[in-house]
Amino acid sequence: MHSRWQENQWWPAYDLFIDQGAGQSAIRSAVVASVDGRLHLVYLRDFQSIVYRQARIDETTSARAWSEPYRLSGFGHAYFPDIAIDSKGYLHAVWTESAGNEPGDTCPSGDCSDVFYRRSTDGGKHWSPPVNLSQSPVGTMKVHVLADQWDRLHVFWEEG
């Protein structure tokens, strides 16, 4: 769902995407706006992968205006995405994803999640390869990213 504040009031909420049945849900979304008039969205799709989409702010009420989903996550179970934009317009996406860990004392079930990061320097057209930021022996969740006024990135999450 999407709504916006304009002229001292909220627009009515409307669907960005339609749930097409099991496996087509869009949840855990995060959004940023860029100075070129675009919304940049990351969300969990199919309860499995993190995807990115973007659209011009003045066209967001049309489902056709949104770009095709671009998969950011690898092939493990992904969850908890977030996105930030810095003063250069670079996009920074983070999420948690199972990293194929072996079972052990700190991760009894194995396959605990780590924090992954990708960056786009061209408005979401191309993305850097994923980087594992946490390499946690106990698993991570609920990751967030923030770009400060000096374009330093701050990534924080729950661990264990």
Residue pairs with C-beta under 8 A, 6 or more apart in sequence:
1 13
1 14
1 15
1 16
2 13
2 14
2 15
2 16
2 60
2 61
3 10
3 11
3 12
3 13
3 14
4 10
4 11
4 57
5 11
14 61
15 63
16 26
16 41
16 60
16 63
16 66
17 26
17 63
17 66
18 63
19 25
19 26
23 46
23 47
24 45
24 46
25 44
25 45
25 46
25 47
26 43
26 44
26 45
27 43
27 44
27 47
28 43
28 44
28 79
28 80
28 81
29 41
29 42
29 43
29 44
29 81
30 41
30 42
30 43
30 81
30 82
30 83
31 39
31 40
31 41
31 42
31 83
32 39
32 40
32 83
32 84
32 85
32 91
33 39
33 40
33 57
33 85
34 40
34 85
34 89
34 91
34 123
35 89
36 89
36 123
37 56
37 57
37 58
38 54
38 55
38 56
38 57
38 123
39 54
39 55
39 56
39 57
39 60
40 52
40 54
40 83
40 85
40 91
40 124
41 52
41 53
41 54
41 66
41 83
42 50
42 51
42 52
42 72
42 81
42 82
42 83
42 93
42 95
43 50
43 51
43 53
43 81
44 50
44 78
44 79
44 80
44 81
45 51
45 69
48 77
48 78
49 71
49 72
49 73
49 78
50 71
50 72
50 73
50 78
50 81
50 93
50 95
50 97
51 69
51 70
51 71
51 72
52 69
52 70
52 72
52 83
52 93
52 124
52 127
53 66
53 67
53 68
53 69
53 70
54 66
54 67
54 123
54 124
55 65
55 66
55 67
56 65
59 65
60 66
67 124
70 124
70 127
72 81
72 93
72 95
72 118
72 127
72 130
73 95
73 97
73 116
73 130
74 97
74 116
74 130
76 97
76 98
76 99
76 100
76 111
76 113
77 97
77 98
77 111
77 113
78 95
78 96
78 97
78 98
78 116
79 95
79 96
79 97
79 113
79 141
80 95
80 96
80 141
80 142
80 143
81 93
81 94
81 95
81 143
82 93
82 94
82 95
82 143
82 144
82 145
83 91
83 92
83 93
83 94
83 145
84 91
84 92
84 145
84 146
84 147
84 153
85 91
85 92
85 147
86 92
86 147
86 151
86 153
87 147
87 149
87 151
88 121
88 151
89 123
90 119
90 120
90 121
90 151
91 119
91 120
91 123
91 124
92 117
92 118
92 119
92 145
92 147
92 153
93 117
93 118
93 119
93 120
93 127
93 145
94 115
94 116
94 117
94 133
94 143
94 144
94 145
94 155
95 115
95 116
95 143
96 113
96 114
96 115
96 116
96 140
96 141
96 142
96 143
96 157
97 113
97 114
97 116
98 111
98 112
98 113
99 111
99 112
99 113
99 114
99 132
99 135
100 111
101 107
101 110
101 111
101 112
101 137
102 110
103 109
103 110
104 110
104 137
106 112
106 137
106 138
107 137
107 138
107 139
112 136
112 137
112 138
112 139
112 140
113 136
113 139
113 140
113 141
114 132
114 133
114 134
114 135
114 136
114 139
114 140
115 132
115 133
115 134
115 136
115 140
115 143
115 155
115 157
116 130
116 131
116 132
116 133
117 130
117 131
117 133
117 145
117 155
118 127
118 128
118 129
118 130
118 131
119 127
119 128
120 126
120 127
120 128
133 155
134 140
134 157
134 159
136 159
136 160
138 159
138 160
139 159
139 160
140 157
140 158
140 159
141 157
141 158
142 157
142 158
143 155
143 156
143 157
144 155
144 156
144 157
145 153
145 154
145 155
146 153
146 154
146 155
147 153
147 154
148 154
